[in-house]
Amino acid sequence: MSQWWSYRPSDFLLFSARTWHRLFELYNAEIWPAHFFAAALGLALVLVALKGRAGPAARICCALLAACWLWVAWAFHIERYAAINWAATWFAAAFAIEALLLLAAVGAELVLRVRWGGREALGLGLLLFAILVQPWLGLVLLGRPWREAGLFGLVPDPTAIGTVGLLLLLRPLPSARFARVLVMLLWPIPLLWCVVGALTQWTLHGKIGAV
């Protein structure tokens, strides 16, 4: 029996790059024209975040993000990804938990703080990257057709990265103990998914020449 440290990420991948890209192509065809709603939602998030510190801005952003995480949990992980990866049901559960935490944050004492300091600039940059750049970056680098694009709010990777960006802008009020705990709980799942997504893409790219 091989030692556990001899395994590579590719040993755990249950599908080929061709299957992965085909999944996105079929998914985009089946949910069209939801892409227009996703684009509008992403734009609304950026505009609300730029508006600043008002409590309603934080609540609106958390509610919109919760809708994104619920949609990805059901429409992507359960309905599509589970057909090629048994772990997708666990991914869906994690995304649903994140959505519930975001819904809880709607009622918490939180504000959005957009300044041009390091943390806030990084947060806004990640949000803009997830919405405007990431869906097309892979297609340009790999020469894939636009039908395989993965938009923010519709697929996991840009949704997780955009959420990390927004969390960098989110602040609990000084006296709000529950809000501080809630913000801490909002971090692990998006960060873990960024690792999972990066490992998946890295492994798939290593297999592209063989498919």
Beta strands, then each sheet from edge to edge (+ up, - down):
strand 1: 110-112
strand 2: 170-172
sheet 1: 1+ 2-
end
